[in-house]
């Protein structure tokens, strides 16, 4: 990026900055008011006076808004303009850490759905027979019956319920827990994932994805998670490009400072 040849720089009209960035003059003003651009001076007539620093800052700010969102971009650029580089880079680090955490959650969820797909409900003859009978008779399973089918203790089912993983209903006459086909399926999935040593948070996320899917098929949910994983790659690349624009702006500011020496 071009640097000014001396300690002073010529005035740039706001309309020219806006045209170069492909935004409106009002948006340029909004950027300045938010701290994304350095504060402007005013002409004798009261008009804002922009210069080369505002042009350079606008390039970085636009990239940061696109990659990090408005709030993070404001935090980063406002910190730069008050010479608080520690806050700026800390916000960048935090945003990248958030992406890393999200990536790990998606990968864990994808692994979880691989387990679910390779161990379908129909693969368990006893469970399939019980569910088929439930469908025919419109019946439900009691906690002891489901625990026996899954090979777990009734206390385990109650723990899963307290953790929000399985949601039985109550028999109106007796008050006992009863499990319909959906809650029995959830219990089956929880058992599989617990056997795979998946943490409760991942199991809960996997069940949420299953419930939000139109047909609840693990294959469809796994495809959606894979799509989100690819989107995460795109977000990471956008942030890397924004980081490059930020570094270029910081280098420009340092070069200007050296010239003013």
Buried (B, 14 or more C-beta within 10 A) or exposed (E): EEBBEEEEBEBBEBEBBBEEBEBEBEBBBBBBEBBBBBEBEEEEEEEBBBBBBBBBBBBBBBBBBBBBEEEBBBBBBBBBBEEEEEBBBBBBEEBBEEBEEBBEBBBBBBBBBEBBEEBEBEEBEEBEEBBEEBEEEEBBBBBEBBBBBBEBEBEBBBBBBEEEBBBBEEEEEEEEBBBBBEBBBBBBBBBBBBEBEBEBEBBBBBBEBBEEBEEEBBEBBBEBBEEBBEEBEEBBEBBEBBBEBBEBBBEBBEEBEEEEE
